[in-house]
Amino acid sequence: MSKNAEKKPASAANTKADKKKQDSKKAANKVSRYFKELRGETKKVVWPGKKQIINNTLVVLAAVVLVAVFIGGLDILLSLLVKLILKTA
């Protein structure tokens, strides 16, 4: 009976080690599968052409300039208003 008791801890240690190996293999397989799927999805993407990229960039730049002018104008008007209020007070 003592022989079996001595073998069980050793086999339990082996199963823990085996389980860790299996878990690490599962994690590696998940990572590998993720990158394979990522590559496949990237191939499905319809990438914009050079003309569309330039057009979109110009639209964004124009919007940024318009917003900057609006905020700058609002800032100037409000600062003049504050100065006028402080002078009369």
Secondary structure, 3 states (H helix, E strand, C coil): CHHHHHHHHHHHHHHHHHHHHHHHHHHHHHHHHHHHHHHHHHHHCCCCCHHHHHHHHHHHHHHHHHHHHHHHHHHHHHHHHHHHHHHHC
